[in-house]
Amino acid sequence: MRVLVAGLGNMGLSHALAHHNLGSDIVALVNRSDVQLPTELKHYPRYKSFEEGLSKKPDLVVIATYSDSHADYACQALATGAHVFVEKPLAVTVEDAKRIVVAAKQANRKLYVGYILRHNPAWQRFITEARSLGGPYVFRMNLNQQSSGAEWETHKTLMKTTSPIVDCGVHYVDVMCQVTDAAPVKVSGMGLRLSNEIDVDMYNYGQFQVVFADGSVGWYEAGWGPMMSESAFFVKDIVSPNGSVSITEGNSGPSSDVEGHTKVGKLLVHTLDKDTTIVLPDEPSHNALCEAEQAYMLKAIEENIDLSGHMTDAVQSLAICLTADESIRTGKSISLEGYSA
């Protein structure tokens, strides 16, 4: 499999290492600026433009650039006949997300979005335990990051096009949707700009609430920056009439720790008559999860796995987060009744 990886930040490097370990033929690594590469990747061809990389005729294009380039890069790649893996969020508008999906279907090529939690057995156990309780559900989830230095610079660059609740929220809204199987019907949100270092029309703290057709309700909160608190920065629990299930290890490290963002460690399952702790040792590392994503992408191509449901889910979770962003900007709750991905 001839592979191009575009964007060599944290996620892009992990995906490139994954394909190196999987034995893919990496024909191009693309990044606009020079970056320090790990030893394993230094011998692969490097280019500064996406078009140069595409000229090497890859079979699979992995896009891990900033979100505002995802739609154009994905559609360009699909037009050349390549399959596409796109880091989350799929795009910065629902219209662009749907444009990518249409292009993938017209080209008869695979499109997969980097929802890394879908490849973590511990998170899938979290979802299974929640579903076994029965709904309707209350979802309480957040991920606040006390970023400084280079991490804060990265966050400020991301916020030129994408708010924290969209960039991070799609993961956790996807978890909510996997548990409920119900359509979203209403979203409301609020946010605040806590730094003069970001654009006046952007906010680095936001939260939103979503109501589902089965009566379930969800809350998500995300904030970036040196001012953010590291108290209860990682809350992940799901409540039902029959009890609750919670991730208990999430606040054990610094909020900027990428490994910690996917770690479960232990689940506390509370029912009306007892509490049970489920220990989940030997969780995959961040790089191992990226390798699992890319292995699945290769399998989907080789075995012609139908990814239409995944594409619909990716558009829906993005739509919920973008609607929350709109709610924050307009100050109004927004109905999603009749929405279709």
VOPAGU-2260 file (C-alpha; in pm, 1 decimal, decimal comma):
REM VOPAGU-2260
SITE   aa  ch    i         X         Y         Z
SITE  MET   A    0       0,0       0,0       0,0
SITE  ARG   A    1     152,0     331,3    -113,8
SITE  VAL   A    2      84,7     586,0     161,1
SITE  LEU   A    3     105,8     963,9     190,9
SITE  VAL   A    4      90,0    1124,2     537,0
SITE  ALA   A    5       8,0    1496,8     540,1
SITE  GLY   A    6      68,5    1692,7     859,9
SITE  LEU   A    7     350,1    1586,3    1090,4
SITE  GLY   A    8     230,7    1714,9    1425,2
SITE  ASN   A    9     154,6    1481,3    1713,0
SITE  MET   A   10    -115,2    1279,0    1536,3
SITE  GLY   A   11      49,8    1277,3    1194,6
SITE  LEU   A   12     378,6    1145,9    1331,4
SITE  SER   A   13     193,8     870,3    1515,1
SITE  HIS   A   14      10,3     769,7    1196,9
SITE  ALA   A   15     334,4     775,4     997,3
SITE  LEU   A   16     502,3     553,5    1258,5
SITE  ALA   A   17     201,2     322,1    1240,5
SITE  HIS   A   18     242,2     272,4     865,9
SITE  HIS   A   19     617,6     225,4     908,5
SITE  ASN   A   20     547,1     -51,1    1162,7
SITE  LEU   A   21     276,2    -203,2     944,0
SITE  GLY   A   22     513,4    -228,6     649,0
SITE  SER   A   23     335,3      20,7     423,4
SITE  ASP   A   24     526,9     186,8     141,1
SITE  ILE   A   25     539,1     548,1     261,5
SITE  VAL   A   26     590,2     745,6     -60,0
SITE  ALA   A   27     554,5    1094,7      91,5
SITE  LEU   A   28     558,2    1276,6     423,3
SITE  VAL   A   29     413,7    1625,6     380,2
SITE  ASN   A   30     455,4    1922,8     612,8
SITE  ARG   A   31     475,7    2292,6     531,4
SITE  SER   A   32     753,8    2353,9     783,1
SITE  ASP   A   33    1058,6    2152,7     882,4
SITE  VAL   A   34     997,4    1921,7    1177,0
SITE  GLN   A   35    1220,3    1687,9    1369,3
SITE  LEU   A   36    1141,6    1330,9    1271,2
SITE  PRO   A   37    1204,6    1016,6    1474,6
SITE  THR   A   38    1483,2     798,0    1339,3
SITE  GLU   A   39    1240,3     546,0    1189,5
SITE  LEU   A   40    1093,7     808,5     954,0
SITE  LYS   A   41    1399,8    1003,7     845,6
SITE  HIS   A   42    1463,0     805,3     526,8
SITE  TYR   A   43    1117,4     860,0     376,0
SITE  PRO   A   44    1066,4    1128,2     106,4
SITE  ARG   A   45     953,9    1464,6     247,8
SITE  TYR   A   46     764,7    1740,7      69,2
SITE  LYS   A   47     630,4    2080,4     167,6
SITE  SER   A   48     319,3    2083,3     -50,5
SITE  PHE   A   49      25,8    1844,7     -56,2
SITE  GLU   A   50      22,0    1851,5    -436,6
SITE  GLU   A   51     382,3    1728,0    -450,1
SITE  GLY   A   52     288,2    1439,0    -227,5
SITE  LEU   A   53     -15,9    1349,8    -439,8
SITE  SER   A   54     204,6    1341,0    -749,6
SITE  LYS   A   55     366,7    1028,5    -602,8
SITE  LYS   A   56      38,2     845,5    -665,9
SITE  PRO   A   57     -44,2     711,7    -318,6
SITE  ASP   A   58    -312,1     446,5    -270,3
SITE  LEU   A   59    -397,1     586,5      73,3
SITE  VAL   A   60    -374,8     945,8     195,9
SITE  VAL   A   61    -364,4    1012,0     571,3
SITE  ILE   A   62    -464,1    1371,6     650,8
SITE  ALA   A   63    -355,3    1507,2     989,1
SITE  THR   A   64    -327,9    1875,7     900,8
SITE  TYR   A   65    -523,0    2164,7    1054,9
SITE  SER   A   66    -898,4    2118,0    1028,7
SITE  ASP   A   67    -965,4    2392,8     774,6
SITE  SER   A   68    -762,2    2204,3     510,4
SITE  HIS   A   69    -932,0    1865,5     559,9
SITE  ALA   A   70   -1213,1    1904,4     307,8
SITE  ASP   A   71   -1004,3    2028,6      15,6
SITE  TYR   A   72    -721,4    1783,2      78,4
SITE  ALA   A   73    -959,9    1488,7     115,0
SITE  CYS   A   74   -1149,9    1572,7    -201,8
SITE  GLN   A   75    -824,7    1621,6    -395,6
SITE  ALA   A   76    -699,0    1284,2    -279,1
SITE  LEU   A   77   -1026,0    1106,8    -358,5
SITE  ALA   A   78   -1025,2    1263,0    -706,1
SITE  THR   A   79    -689,3    1093,6    -775,3
SITE  GLY   A   80    -833,9     754,7    -678,6
SITE  ALA   A   81    -679,4     734,1    -332,2
SITE  HIS   A   82    -853,2     612,3     -18,8
SITE  VAL   A   83    -856,0     866,5     264,5
SITE  PHE   A   84    -807,8     864,8     640,1
SITE  VAL   A   85    -887,8    1203,0     799,8
SITE  GLU   A   86    -807,7    1303,5    1155,3
SITE  LYS   A   87   -1101,2    1438,9    1354,7
SITE  PRO   A   88   -1284,0    1667,6    1312,3
SITE  LEU   A   89   -1374,3    1565,3     957,7
SITE  ALA   A   90   -1419,8    1929,4     849,0
SITE  VAL   A   91   -1500,5    2273,8     986,7
SITE  THR   A   92   -1854,8    2284,2     844,8
SITE  VAL   A   93   -2124,7    2020,6     803,6
SITE  GLU   A   94   -2146,9    2112,4     436,0
SITE  ASP   A   95   -1776,2    2036,1     385,7
SITE  ALA   A   96   -1808,5    1710,3     580,0
SITE  LYS   A   97   -2094,2    1600,4     356,4
SITE  ARG   A   98   -1892,0    1709,8      50,8
SITE  ILE   A   99   -1613,5    1470,5     151,1
SITE  VAL   A  100   -1859,2    1184,6     204,8
SITE  VAL   A  101   -2021,4    1243,1    -135,0
SITE  ALA   A  102   -1677,3    1250,5    -300,7
SITE  ALA   A  103   -1581,6     921,4    -134,3
SITE  LYS   A  104   -1901,3     752,6    -248,0
SITE  GLN   A  105   -1870,1     884,7    -603,0
SITE  ALA   A  106   -1507,6     770,0    -623,7
SITE  ASN   A  107   -1595,2     432,9    -462,6
SITE  ARG   A  108   -1310,7     481,4    -218,7
SITE  LYS   A  109   -1287,2     426,5     155,8
SITE  LEU   A  110   -1314,5     722,3     391,9
SITE  TYR   A  111   -1237,8     679,9     761,3
SITE  VAL   A  112   -1224,5     941,7    1037,7
SITE  GLY   A  113    -979,8     929,6    1329,9
SITE  TYR   A  114   -1211,3     849,0    1619,9
SITE  ILE   A  115    -936,8     683,1    1820,6
SITE  LEU   A  116   -1163,0     583,6    2111,7
SITE  ARG   A  117   -1340,9     337,1    1882,8
SITE  HIS   A  118   -1019,7     134,0    1878,5
SITE  ASN   A  119    -959,3     135,2    2253,0
SITE  PRO   A  120   -1099,8    -183,3    2415,9
SITE  ALA   A  121   -1128,7      -1,8    2749,7
SITE  TRP   A  122   -1352,1     270,6    2605,3
SITE  GLN   A  123   -1559,6       9,7    2426,3
SITE  ARG   A  124   -1603,7    -166,7    2762,2
SITE  PHE   A  125   -1716,3     167,8    2909,5
SITE  ILE   A  126   -1982,4     192,4    2637,4
SITE  THR   A  127   -2090,9    -170,7    2682,3
SITE  GLU   A  128   -2130,5    -130,2    3058,9
SITE  ALA   A  129   -2335,9     187,2    3010,2
SITE  ARG   A  130   -2564,3      24,6    2754,2
SITE  SER   A  131   -2622,5    -271,2    2985,7
SITE  LEU   A  132   -2771,6     -33,5    3245,0
SITE  GLY   A  133   -3042,3      80,3    3003,6
SITE  GLY   A  134   -3149,3     436,4    2929,3
SITE  PRO   A  135   -3238,4     710,1    2919,2
SITE  TYR   A  136   -2894,7     842,6    3006,7
SITE  VAL   A  137   -2718,5    1143,8    3152,1
SITE  PHE   A  138   -2373,8    1193,7    2996,1
SITE  ARG   A  139   -2121,7    1405,2    3188,8
SITE  MET   A  140   -1797,4    1454,9    2999,7
SITE  ASN   A  141   -1519,0    1709,9    2977,1
SITE  LEU   A  142   -1155,9    1754,5    2874,9
SITE  ASN   A  143    -992,5    2077,4    2987,9
SITE  GLN   A  144    -623,8    2124,8    2904,9
SITE  GLN   A  145    -390,7    2353,9    3097,0
SITE  SER   A  146    -162,1    2426,9    2802,8
SITE  SER   A  147     146,5    2648,1    2799,9
SITE  GLY   A  148     451,7    2703,7    2581,8
SITE  ALA   A  149     446,7    2505,8    2257,3
SITE  GLU   A  150     116,4    2336,9    2348,9
SITE  TRP   A  151     -54,0    2674,7    2395,5
SITE  GLU   A  152      89,3    2793,0    2062,3
SITE  THR   A  153     -60,2    2484,5    1895,9
SITE  HIS   A  154    -396,5    2547,0    2061,5
SITE  LYS   A  155    -394,1    2912,3    1950,1
SITE  THR   A  156    -325,7    2801,2    1592,4
SITE  LEU   A  157    -608,8    2546,2    1608,8
SITE  MET   A  158    -844,7    2816,6    1736,9
SITE  LYS   A  159    -794,5    3024,9    1425,5
SITE  THR   A  160   -1051,7    2791,6    1268,4
SITE  THR   A  161   -1182,7    2546,8    1531,0
SITE  SER   A  162   -1308,3    2589,1    1887,4
SITE  PRO   A  163   -1208,4    2343,6    2164,5
SITE  ILE   A  164   -1560,6    2201,3    2192,3
SITE  VAL   A  165   -1554,1    2106,0    1823,6
SITE  ASP   A  166   -1195,4    1980,9    1804,4
SITE  CYS   A  167   -1223,2    1758,5    2113,7
SITE  GLY   A  168   -1599,0    1722,6    2149,8
SITE  VAL   A  169   -1657,6    1504,6    1845,0
SITE  HIS   A  170   -1491,5    1210,1    2024,2
SITE  TYR   A  171   -1718,8    1227,5    2325,6
SITE  VAL   A  172   -2038,2    1308,5    2138,1
SITE  ASP   A  173   -1961,2     999,2    1930,0
SITE  VAL   A  174   -1947,3     800,6    2256,0
SITE  MET   A  175   -2285,6     944,3    2359,8
SITE  CYS   A  176   -2436,3     849,0    2023,9
SITE  GLN   A  177   -2296,0     494,2    2044,7
SITE  VAL   A  178   -2464,2     448,0    2382,9
SITE  THR   A  179   -2807,1     593,7    2300,8
SITE  ASP   A  180   -2859,2     506,6    1933,7
SITE  ALA   A  181   -3103,5     800,9    1949,7
SITE  ALA   A  182   -3112,0    1106,4    1726,8
SITE  PRO   A  183   -3010,3    1445,3    1869,2
SITE  VAL   A  184   -3302,0    1689,8    1888,0
SITE  LYS   A  185   -3173,5    2006,6    2060,5
SITE  VAL   A  186   -2839,2    2169,6    2145,2
SITE  SER   A  187   -2753,9    2468,6    2361,2
SITE  GLY   A  188   -2416,0    2605,7    2463,2
SITE  MET   A  189   -2217,6    2882,7    2624,1
SITE  GLY   A  190   -1856,8    2991,6    2598,9
SITE  LEU   A  191   -1605,9    3258,5    2695,7
SITE  ARG   A  192   -1287,6    3410,5    2555,4
SITE  LEU   A  193   -1039,3    3396,5    2842,4
SITE  SER   A  194    -729,9    3529,6    2664,2
SITE  ASN   A  195    -639,4    3836,0    2458,9
SITE  GLU   A  196    -401,9    3611,8    2264,0
SITE  ILE   A  197    -686,1    3463,8    2058,2
SITE  ASP   A  198    -912,4    3627,9    1801,1
SITE  VAL   A  199   -1197,3    3837,5    1935,0
SITE  ASP   A  200   -1455,6    3611,8    1769,8
SITE  MET   A  201   -1311,7    3289,5    1918,8
SITE  TYR   A  202   -1345,6    3142,2    2268,8
SITE  ASN   A  203   -1108,6    2905,1    2448,7
SITE  TYR   A  204   -1364,6    2776,4    2699,1
SITE  GLY   A  205   -1701,6    2628,0    2605,6
SITE  GLN   A  206   -1967,6    2387,8    2723,2
SITE  PHE   A  207   -2287,0    2256,1    2570,8
SITE  GLN   A  208   -2587,9    2041,7    2642,8
SITE  VAL   A  209   -2753,8    1807,1    2393,8
SITE  VAL   A  210   -3095,5    1642,2    2420,4
SITE  PHE   A  211   -3163,7    1312,3    2242,1
SITE  ALA   A  212   -3490,0    1171,0    2108,7
SITE  ASP   A  213   -3501,4     898,5    2378,7
SITE  GLY   A  214   -3490,2    1164,0    2652,3
SITE  SER   A  215   -3117,3    1123,3    2719,5
SITE  VAL   A  216   -2921,6    1440,8    2794,8
SITE  GLY   A  217   -2551,1    1508,8    2754,7
SITE  TRP   A  218   -2307,6    1771,9    2881,3
SITE  TYR   A  219   -1962,2    1838,5    2739,5
SITE  GLU   A  220   -1702,4    2096,5    2845,2
SITE  ALA   A  221   -1364,1    2187,4    2694,6
SITE  GLY   A  222   -1113,6    2460,7    2764,6
SITE  TRP   A  223    -756,0    2531,7    2649,8
SITE  GLY   A  224    -490,1    2760,5    2787,1
SITE  PRO   A  225    -254,4    2840,1    3074,8
SITE  MET   A  226    -543,2    2968,2    3288,4
SITE  MET   A  227    -737,3    2640,2    3290,0
SITE  SER   A  228    -783,5    2451,2    3616,7
SITE  GLU   A  229    -651,2    2097,8    3651,4
SITE  SER   A  230    -916,6    2009,5    3908,0
SITE  ALA   A  231   -1161,1    1757,2    3761,3
SITE  PHE   A  232   -1035,7    1831,3    3409,6
SITE  PHE   A  233   -1125,2    1478,7    3292,2
SITE  VAL   A  234   -1478,7    1375,5    3385,1
SITE  LYS   A  235   -1632,6    1080,8    3202,6
SITE  ASP   A  236   -1941,8     921,7    3348,6
SITE  ILE   A  237   -2279,8     798,6    3233,5
SITE  VAL   A  238   -2585,6     781,1    3460,3
SITE  SER   A  239   -2908,6     588,1    3404,1
SITE  PRO   A  240   -3216,2     507,2    3616,4
SITE  ASN   A  241   -3042,3     182,1    3711,8
SITE  GLY   A  242   -2703,8     319,8    3813,7
SITE  SER   A  243   -2392,3     469,1    3658,8
SITE  VAL   A  244   -2053,4     388,1    3510,5
SITE  SER   A  245   -1752,0     615,9    3548,6
SITE  ILE   A  246   -1390,8     629,9    3435,0
SITE  THR   A  247   -1193,2     673,8    3756,3
SITE  GLU   A  248    -831,0     720,5    3645,5
SITE  GLY   A  249    -866,5    1017,2    3411,0
SITE  ASN   A  250    -741,8    1292,8    3643,7
SITE  SER   A  251    -427,2    1105,6    3750,9
SITE  GLY   A  252    -179,8    1296,6    3528,0
SITE  PRO   A  253    -130,5    1640,0    3371,9
SITE  SER   A  254    -416,1    1760,3    3152,5
SITE  SER   A  255    -180,8    1804,7    2855,7
SITE  ASP   A  256     -77,3    1436,5    2858,7
SITE  VAL   A  257    -195,0    1284,8    2530,5
SITE  GLU   A  258    -162,1     931,5    2669,3
SITE  GLY   A  259    -393,3    1025,8    2955,6
SITE  HIS   A  260    -667,3    1150,4    2723,1
SITE  THR   A  261    -750,5     793,0    2618,7
SITE  LYS   A  262    -666,0     614,0    2944,2
SITE  VAL   A  263    -943,4     439,6    3135,9
SITE  GLY   A  264    -751,5     236,3    3395,5
SITE  LYS   A  265   -1057,2     146,9    3602,8
SITE  LEU   A  266   -1433,2     164,3    3567,4
SITE  LEU   A  267   -1662,9     209,1    3863,9
SITE  VAL   A  268   -1999,3      48,8    3788,9
SITE  HIS   A  269   -2262,1     158,7    4040,3
SITE  THR   A  270   -2599,0     -15,2    4053,9
SITE  LEU   A  271   -2879,4      30,4    4304,1
SITE  ASP   A  272   -2757,1    -262,0    4514,5
SITE  LYS   A  273   -2377,0    -265,7    4477,8
SITE  ASP   A  274   -2061,8    -105,1    4336,8
SITE  THR   A  275   -1818,4    -296,2    4116,2
SITE  THR   A  276   -1470,2    -187,1    4014,0
SITE  ILE   A  277   -1347,3    -317,2    3679,0
SITE  VAL   A  278    -968,5    -300,2    3638,1
SITE  LEU   A  279    -851,4    -265,4    3277,9
SITE  PRO   A  280    -474,4    -327,0    3270,5
SITE  ASP   A  281    -244,6    -322,8    2969,5
SITE  GLU   A  282    -431,8     -53,4    2781,1
SITE  PRO   A  283    -281,5      31,2    2441,8
SITE  SER   A  284     -59,7     339,3    2422,6
SITE  HIS   A  285    -144,1     639,5    2206,0
SITE  ASN   A  286      84,6     513,4    1927,2
SITE  ALA   A  287     -59,5     163,0    1955,1
SITE  LEU   A  288    -410,5     304,1    1914,8
SITE  CYS   A  289    -302,2     498,2    1605,6
SITE  GLU   A  290    -153,8     177,6    1468,1
SITE  ALA   A  291    -484,2      -0,1    1535,5
SITE  GLU   A  292    -667,8     272,6    1343,4
SITE  GLN   A  293    -436,5     241,5    1044,0
SITE  ALA   A  294    -447,5    -138,6    1052,6
SITE  TYR   A  295    -826,3    -117,1    1038,2
SITE  MET   A  296    -804,9     131,4     751,0
SITE  LEU   A  297    -588,1    -110,4     554,5
SITE  LYS   A  298    -825,2    -396,9     637,6
SITE  ALA   A  299   -1125,3    -190,9     521,1
SITE  ILE   A  300    -954,0    -134,2     187,6
SITE  GLU   A  301    -834,5    -491,7     141,2
SITE  GLU   A  302   -1162,8    -655,4     248,9
SITE  ASN   A  303   -1394,1    -388,3     105,7
SITE  ILE   A  304   -1560,1    -322,1     442,7
SITE  ASP   A  305   -1867,4     -99,5     420,0
SITE  LEU   A  306   -1786,0     227,1     600,5
SITE  SER   A  307   -2112,3     408,6     520,0
SITE  GLY   A  308   -2236,3     382,4     880,7
SITE  HIS   A  309   -1907,1     520,2    1011,1
SITE  MET   A  310   -1926,5     816,1     772,1
SITE  THR   A  311   -2282,5     893,7     882,8
SITE  ASP   A  312   -2176,6     878,7    1248,4
SITE  ALA   A  313   -1880,5    1108,8    1185,5
SITE  VAL   A  314   -2097,6    1370,9    1017,4
SITE  GLN   A  315   -2361,8    1350,4    1292,2
SITE  SER   A  316   -2119,7    1397,6    1582,4
SITE  LEU   A  317   -1956,8    1689,0    1399,3
SITE  ALA   A  318   -2298,8    1843,2    1332,6
SITE  ILE   A  319   -2386,2    1831,4    1703,5
SITE  CYS   A  320   -2060,7    2005,1    1800,4
SITE  LEU   A  321   -2088,0    2266,2    1526,3
SITE  THR   A  322   -2447,7    2333,5    1629,1
SITE  ALA   A  323   -2321,2    2385,8    1984,2
SITE  ASP   A  324   -2066,1    2632,6    1847,6
SITE  GLU   A  325   -2346,1    2815,0    1666,3
SITE  SER   A  326   -2551,2    2820,0    1986,8
SITE  ILE   A  327   -2261,2    2978,6    2175,2
SITE  ARG   A  328   -2218,7    3244,3    1908,8
SITE  THR   A  329   -2590,7    3326,0    1878,0
SITE  GLY   A  330   -2692,8    3279,3    2241,0
SITE  LYS   A  331   -2984,9    3060,0    2136,4
SITE  SER   A  332   -3077,1    2693,4    2176,6
SITE  ILE   A  333   -3098,3    2522,7    1837,0
SITE  SER   A  334   -3332,2    2244,7    1728,6
SITE  LEU   A  335   -3190,9    1948,7    1537,1
SITE  GLU   A  336   -3531,5    1789,0    1475,0
SITE  GLY   A  337   -3538,6    1655,5    1122,8
SITE  TYR   A  338   -3158,7    1666,8    1090,4
SITE  SER   A  339   -3012,8    1406,4     858,3
SITE  ALA   A  340   -2645,4    1317,1     815,0
